[in-house]
Amino acid sequence: MPLTKADIARLIPHAGTMCLLDGVVAWDDASIRCTAISHRAPDNPLLDGGRLAAVCGVEYAAQAMAVHGGLAGGGKRPAAGYLASVRDLTCHVGRLDDVAEDLIIEADRLMGEGSSVIYSFMVRAGGRELLSGRAAVVIDAGVP
């Protein structure tokens, strides 16, 4: 079942313009696919000098991972998570704000044990890959 931006905002701690995702088009226990249009927004909080560097796509992916954690956890906001590392990051473009098409953000849970999870991720638009990599997330179960 697709989710809206309002549904996403209930699952992650990011509010207002910092909630970068606009929808969830598909998810299961192992993966999630989200959409975003905020990369073109003039009030995107990640803009620097009017530009949105491609590396900011990691934040889009991290938010998709957080949404996935909430959905896989029964629709509850997950405990606070921290991006512990990003590996094999490949950026095929220099910036995202000049991408005319909507972003598609995909994250696949590769493994998870206890308080750590590893995902692979890809951000694409218009049939082309913009960036990809792997991320390790540490979940702080002691934080509500």
Secondary structure, 3 states (H helix, E strand, C coil): CCEEHHHHHHHCCCCHHHCCCCEEEEECCCEEEEEECHHHCCCCCCCECCECEHHHHHHHHHHHHHHHHHHHCCCCCCCEEEEEEEEEEEECCCECCCCCCCEEEEEEEEEEECCEEEEEEEEEECCEEEEEEEEEEEEECCCC
